[in-house]
Amino acid sequence: MLCGCVDMTPQLREIVRTELLRSIVWFGAGLVGWPLVTMEVSWLNPTPLTVFGLPVVTWAVLTASAIGIRSVTESDLRVQTTGGITVSLALGIMLGGVAAVYLVIRGGYPAQWITLGYVAVAAVTSLWYWYVHPTGRGSTATT
């Protein structure tokens, strides 16, 4: 496979193998998520390129990003580590923002209340994270 043309260290090989196994979830989420998005958004036509191409591009970008981050930082990116919790918190806040925009635009909910609820939940979650944030590299986040 790649072993013949690219000289990979055992650590890099383990990172690539682990992230390719994890990327199965990204590809599955893309196969389910992008068709739903193309059905909801009027400016994105549901063609074979968008239904199958967007999940492949999403999978490739997320997998390459995870491999790159792990290779550069030498971090494990597990949820039990400090870096993993930080990534999970940032991803959750971003997805919450997308959900808030969706509720305002498509759901017809009042923007003030949705924004207030989003900011309150994000602030409480961030404060909780700051309060129980584990210190030290590689420490587990058990409370």
C-alpha positions as semicolon CSV with decimal commas, in nm:
position;residue;x (nm);y (nm);z (nm)
1;M;0,000;0,000;0,000
2;L;0,160;0,328;0,111
3;C;0,445;0,151;0,289
4;G;0,632;0,096;-0,038
5;C;0,629;0,457;-0,160
6;V;0,621;0,662;0,160
7;D;0,874;0,614;0,438
8;M;0,661;0,626;0,752
9;T;0,784;0,589;1,105
10;P;0,604;0,335;1,321
11;Q;0,443;0,620;1,517
12;L;0,312;0,787;1,199
13;R;0,190;0,453;1,068
14;E;-0,006;0,399;1,392
15;I;-0,154;0,751;1,368
16;V;-0,266;0,695;1,007
17;R;-0,412;0,352;1,089
18;T;-0,600;0,484;1,393
19;E;-0,738;0,788;1,213
20;L;-0,847;0,583;0,910
21;L;-1,044;0,357;1,144
22;R;-1,197;0,658;1,319
23;S;-1,279;0,816;0,985
24;I;-1,543;0,551;0,917
25;V;-1,767;0,756;1,146
26;W;-1,696;1,076;0,950
27;F;-1,785;0,905;0,625
28;G;-2,106;0,758;0,769
29;A;-2,209;1,095;0,912
30;G;-2,139;1,254;0,574
31;L;-2,347;0,995;0,390
32;V;-2,640;1,066;0,620
33;G;-2,590;1,439;0,678
34;W;-2,520;1,578;0,333
35;P;-2,832;1,431;0,167
36;L;-3,038;1,585;0,447
37;V;-2,871;1,921;0,388
38;T;-2,928;1,903;0,011
39;M;-3,298;1,830;0,069
40;E;-3,336;2,126;0,309
41;V;-3,136;2,390;0,122
42;S;-3,287;2,520;-0,200
43;W;-2,961;2,645;-0,357
44;L;-2,787;2,305;-0,334
45;N;-2,932;2,062;-0,587
46;P;-2,935;1,692;-0,489
47;T;-2,718;1,550;-0,768
48;P;-2,495;1,243;-0,748
49;L;-2,197;1,478;-0,714
50;T;-2,341;1,651;-0,407
51;V;-2,491;1,339;-0,249
52;F;-2,177;1,125;-0,288
53;G;-1,902;1,383;-0,355
54;L;-1,960;1,602;-0,050
55;P;-1,936;1,308;0,195
56;V;-1,609;1,199;0,033
57;V;-1,465;1,551;0,049
58;T;-1,584;1,588;0,411
59;W;-1,428;1,253;0,502
60;A;-1,098;1,337;0,331
61;V;-1,065;1,683;0,488
62;L;-1,154;1,569;0,840
63;T;-0,931;1,262;0,823
64;A;-0,635;1,454;0,679
65;S;-0,685;1,725;0,943
66;A;-0,688;1,472;1,226
67;I;-0,375;1,299;1,091
68;G;-0,203;1,636;1,053
69;I;-0,297;1,756;1,401
70;R;-0,186;1,431;1,562
71;S;0,139;1,425;1,364
72;V;0,233;1,783;1,449
73;T;0,120;1,796;1,812
74;E;0,190;1,431;1,895
75;S;-0,139;1,439;2,084
76;D;-0,367;1,138;2,114
77;L;-0,691;1,338;2,065
78;R;-0,894;1,108;2,283
79;V;-1,183;1,249;2,477
80;Q;-1,016;1,142;2,802
81;T;-0,721;1,375;2,738
82;T;-0,709;1,752;2,777
83;G;-0,679;1,806;2,403
84;G;-0,969;1,574;2,331
85;I;-1,196;1,752;2,576
86;T;-1,100;2,089;2,429
87;V;-1,177;1,970;2,076
88;S;-1,509;1,822;2,192
89;L;-1,603;2,148;2,364
90;A;-1,519;2,358;2,057
91;L;-1,707;2,120;1,827
92;G;-2,009;2,120;2,057
93;I;-2,020;2,500;2,071
94;M;-1,995;2,520;1,692
95;L;-2,270;2,262;1,638
96;G;-2,485;2,443;1,894
97;G;-2,445;2,763;1,695
98;V;-2,550;2,586;1,376
99;A;-2,853;2,443;1,556
100;A;-2,943;2,789;1,691
101;V;-2,926;2,942;1,342
102;Y;-3,139;2,656;1,208
103;L;-3,403;2,708;1,477
104;V;-3,425;3,078;1,399
105;I;-3,425;3,050;1,019
106;R;-3,623;2,731;0,955
107;G;-3,807;2,681;1,283
108;G;-3,937;3,035;1,312
109;Y;-3,835;3,069;1,677
110;P;-3,758;3,419;1,809
111;A;-3,392;3,505;1,760
112;Q;-3,356;3,677;2,097
113;W;-3,461;3,372;2,300
114;I;-3,261;3,126;2,092
115;T;-2,952;3,348;2,116
116;L;-3,000;3,391;2,490
117;G;-3,039;3,014;2,538
118;Y;-2,737;2,939;2,318
119;V;-2,513;3,188;2,498
120;A;-2,631;3,062;2,839
121;V;-2,564;2,696;2,755
122;A;-2,227;2,778;2,595
123;A;-2,125;2,991;2,895
124;V;-2,228;2,728;3,152
125;T;-2,051;2,455;2,955
126;S;-1,735;2,666;2,917
127;L;-1,735;2,754;3,287
128;W;-1,783;2,388;3,378
129;Y;-1,494;2,296;3,150
130;W;-1,276;2,566;3,304
131;Y;-1,366;2,447;3,653
132;V;-1,295;2,073;3,599
133;H;-1,023;2,118;3,336
134;P;-0,756;1,855;3,401
135;T;-0,403;1,984;3,425
136;G;-0,098;1,819;3,285
137;R;-0,027;1,643;2,959
138;G;-0,202;1,312;2,913
139;S;-0,409;1,334;3,228
140;T;-0,753;1,184;3,227
141;A;-1,063;1,389;3,281
142;T;-1,237;1,202;3,556
143;T;-1,433;1,391;3,812
